[in-house]
Amino acid sequence: MAHDKPFDLPVLGSPTADTHAHLDMLDDPAGALERAAVAGVMFVVTVADVTEAPLGTFDELPVWLSECERRFEEWDLPQVAPPSVRIIVGIHPHNAKGFTTDVQQTLLTLAKDPRVGGIGEIGLDFHYDHSPRDHQRRAFEAQLETARILDLPVAVHLREAHEEGLAILRNQGIPEAGCVIHCFTEGPKTAELFLELGCDISFAGPVTFAKADAIREAVAAVPLENLLAETDSPFMAPAPYRGRPNEPAWVTLTIEKIAEIKLTSPAEVAEAVMANARRVFGRDRG
């Protein structure tokens, strides 16, 4: 059975995108895509980590989309189509200790799939340090080079490592295809440093959190042409669903808050997010 239709979510007035989700971590990926489409989220970027059975995403994506379409027929909503889904593939900094020559070769092979829109998520996480920092640095730098070779953008994860991440990006240069700082949680001064490099900035559920004033100041500082929105599903659900498993439909709540911060309409932000998502992750690769 399909889940309840998400008619209680904001009506943005324009189709939009969730530029970072982990569909393979959701209990019901097909249902999440169904609810996303009904909410107007028509472009979803999902992550496949090379060290965590990535073929599950590559193999199951057609099944999720087919089941999503079947559920629309069940709801008698034939005019609603499943979202377009692009995959980003890479090695998360948590898993950098597993970045071997064989893993690198698997990454190169998977990244050639036409459904792949970028390399990610890659970067540095000095909060948890699940992998030694020298392993994180090597994996980050190697994957930046892979993105350049394949002419793909990168989605960058930085936690308590923004200064060093910025230095690596400055030293190597961002890929010509683009660089997204995923789930940005710093203030406006840090955002401006990444913007100066040519990066785009993506905001997630924390924008809606009560004590997130610095993040909201960063939202105000990022031009719409460089701004993306995401859920990072199933993590960091926006208010009022904080603490529950997140899903792509709920990016609408983040976009609504961004519009409030920027003193513009949700439709304008939704449209900009969609345009930016397609620019970065949606290029046709045949």
C-alpha positions in Angstrom: 0.0 0.0 0.0 1.2 3.5 -0.7 1.6 6.0 2.1 -0.6 9.0 2.7 -0.1 11.7 0.1 1.9 14.6 1.5 -0.6 17.3 0.9 0.3 18.9 4.3 3.6 20.1 2.9 4.2 23.7 1.6 3.0 24.3 -2.0 6.1 26.0 -3.5 4.6 27.0 -6.8 7.4 25.6 -8.9 9.1 22.2 -9.2 12.3 21.8 -7.2 15.1 19.5 -6.3 16.6 17.6 -3.4 20.3 17.7 -4.2 21.5 15.2 -1.6 19.7 12.1 -0.3 20.6 8.5 0.7 17.7 6.7 -0.9 19.3 3.3 -0.1 19.1 4.1 3.6 15.3 4.7 3.6 12.8 1.9 4.5 10.8 2.6 1.4 12.7 4.4 -1.3 9.8 4.0 -3.8 7.4 5.6 -1.4 9.8 8.4 -0.7 10.1 9.2 -4.4 6.3 9.0 -4.7 5.8 11.5 -1.9 8.6 13.7 -3.3 6.9 14.0 -6.7 3.5 14.8 -5.2 5.2 17.5 -3.2 6.8 19.0 -6.4 10.3 17.6 -5.8 11.0 16.4 -9.4 14.8 16.0 -9.3 16.6 13.9 -6.6 20.3 13.3 -6.2 21.1 10.1 -4.3 24.5 8.9 -2.9 26.2 5.6 -3.5 29.3 4.9 -1.4 31.8 2.6 -3.2 32.7 1.0 0.1 29.1 0.3 1.1 27.5 -2.0 -1.6 26.9 0.8 -4.1 25.4 -1.7 -6.6 22.4 -1.7 -4.4 21.5 1.8 -5.6 22.5 1.2 -9.2 20.6 -2.1 -9.4 17.5 -1.0 -7.4 16.9 2.4 -8.8 14.9 1.2 -11.8 12.8 -0.9 -9.4 12.2 2.1 -7.1 11.1 4.2 -10.0 8.8 1.5 -11.5 7.2 1.0 -8.1 6.7 4.7 -7.7 5.0 4.9 -11.0 2.7 2.0 -10.1 1.7 3.8 -6.9 0.6 6.8 -8.9 -1.7 4.6 -10.9 -3.0 3.2 -7.6 -3.8 6.7 -6.5 -5.3 7.5 -9.9 -2.7 10.2 -10.4 -1.5 9.3 -13.9 -0.5 12.9 -14.6 2.3 12.7 -11.9 5.6 11.2 -13.0 8.4 10.0 -10.7 11.3 12.4 -10.1 14.4 12.3 -12.2 17.1 10.7 -10.1 20.9 11.1 -10.5 23.5 9.2 -8.6 26.7 10.6 -7.1 29.3 8.0 -6.3 32.4 8.2 -4.1 34.0 7.4 -0.8 32.8 9.2 2.3 35.5 10.5 4.6 34.3 8.1 7.3 35.3 5.2 4.9 38.5 6.7 3.6 40.6 4.1 5.4 39.1 1.6 2.9 40.2 3.7 -0.2 42.4 1.1 -2.0 43.5 0.8 -5.6 40.7 -1.7 -6.2 38.1 0.7 -4.7 39.5 3.5 -6.9 39.0 1.3 -9.9 35.4 0.5 -8.9 34.8 4.2 -8.5 36.1 4.9 -12.0 33.9 2.1 -13.5 30.7 3.1 -11.7 31.2 6.8 -12.4 30.9 6.1 -16.1 27.3 5.1 -15.7 25.2 7.7 -17.6 23.0 8.1 -14.5 25.9 9.4 -12.5 25.9 13.1 -12.0 28.9 13.7 -9.8 31.5 12.3 -7.4 30.5 12.4 -3.8 30.2 12.6 -1.1 33.9 13.2 -0.5 35.8 15.4 1.9 37.0 15.6 5.5 35.2 14.8 8.8 37.4 15.7 11.8 34.4 15.4 14.2 34.1 11.7 14.2 37.5 10.7 12.8 36.2 7.3 11.8 39.2 7.2 9.4 42.6 8.6 10.2 43.0 12.1 8.9 45.9 11.3 6.5 43.7 8.7 4.9 40.9 11.3 4.6 43.2 13.8 2.9 44.5 11.3 0.4 41.0 10.0 -0.5 39.7 13.6 -0.9 42.6 14.7 -3.1 42.4 11.5 -5.2 38.7 11.8 -5.8 39.0 15.5 -6.7 41.4 14.4 -9.4 39.0 11.6 -10.5 36.3 14.2 -10.9 38.5 16.3 -13.1 39.5 13.4 -15.3 35.8 12.4 -15.8 34.6 16.0 -16.0 32.2 15.5 -13.1 31.2 17.9 -10.3 31.9 17.0 -6.6 29.7 17.0 -3.5 32.0 17.9 -0.6 31.4 16.9 3.1 33.2 19.0 5.6 32.7 18.8 9.3 35.0 20.6 11.7 37.4 20.7 8.8 36.3 23.7 6.7 39.7 25.5 6.9 41.6 22.5 5.7 39.0 21.5 3.1 39.2 25.1 1.8 43.0 24.8 1.6 42.9 21.5 -0.4 40.3 23.0 -2.8 42.4 26.1 -3.3 45.5 24.0 -3.8 44.0 21.6 -6.3 41.4 23.8 -7.8 37.7 22.8 -8.0 36.7 20.6 -10.9 35.6 22.6 -13.9 32.2 20.8 -13.8 31.5 22.2 -10.3 31.8 21.8 -6.6 29.0 21.8 -4.1 29.6 22.2 -0.4 27.0 19.8 0.9 24.9 20.5 4.0 26.5 23.8 4.9 26.4 24.5 8.6 28.9 27.4 9.0 28.4 31.2 9.0 28.4 33.8 6.2 32.2 34.5 6.2 33.0 30.8 5.6 30.4 30.7 2.9 31.9 33.6 1.1 35.3 31.9 1.0 33.9 28.9 -0.8 31.9 31.2 -3.1 35.1 33.0 -4.0 36.5 29.6 -5.2 33.5 29.1 -7.4 31.6 26.6 -5.2 27.9 26.3 -4.8 26.5 26.0 -1.3 23.8 23.5 -0.3 21.6 24.0 2.8 19.6 21.3 4.6 17.2 20.9 7.5 19.4 22.7 10.1 18.3 26.0 8.4 15.0 25.5 10.2 16.5 24.7 13.6 15.8 27.3 16.4 19.5 27.9 17.3 20.9 28.0 13.7 21.2 31.8 13.4 24.7 31.6 11.8 23.4 29.2 9.1 20.5 31.5 8.3 23.0 34.4 8.0 24.9 32.3 5.5 21.7 31.7 3.6 21.2 35.4 3.3 24.7 35.8 2.0 24.6 33.2 -0.7 23.2 34.4 -4.1 20.3 32.4 -5.4 22.4 31.4 -8.5 24.8 29.6 -6.1 22.3 28.1 -3.7 21.1 24.5 -3.5 18.8 22.7 -1.1 18.9 19.1 0.2 17.6 16.8 2.8 20.6 14.4 3.4 17.8 11.9 4.0 17.4 10.1 6.3 19.3 12.5 8.4 18.6 16.0 9.8 14.9 16.3 9.2 13.7 19.9 9.2 11.3 21.4 11.8 8.7 20.4 12.6 9.8 16.8 11.9 13.2 17.0 13.6 14.2 13.7 15.0 12.2 11.6 12.5 13.7 9.9 9.4 14.1 12.6 6.7 12.9 12.1 3.1 13.2 14.1 -0.1 9.6 15.6 0.1 10.7 17.5 3.2 13.2 19.7 1.2 10.1 21.8 0.6 10.2 22.9 4.3 13.9 23.9 3.9 13.1 25.9 0.8 10.2 27.6 2.5 12.5 28.7 5.3 15.2 29.9 2.8 12.5 32.0 1.0 11.5 33.6 4.3 15.2 34.4 5.1 15.8 35.9 1.6 12.5 37.8 1.6 11.3 36.3 -1.6 8.7 33.7 -2.7 9.1 30.0 -2.2 8.5 29.6 -6.0 11.5 31.8 -6.8 13.8 29.7 -4.5 12.3 26.4 -5.7 13.0 27.4 -9.3 16.5 28.5 -8.6 17.3 25.3 -6.7 16.0 23.2 -9.6 18.0 25.2 -12.2 21.2 25.0 -10.1 20.7 21.3 -9.5 20.3 20.6 -13.2 23.2 22.8 -14.0 25.5 20.9 -11.6 24.3 17.3 -11.5 21.9 17.0 -14.5 24.1 17.2 -17.5 23.2 14.6 -20.2 25.9 12.0 -20.4 24.2 9.8 -23.0 
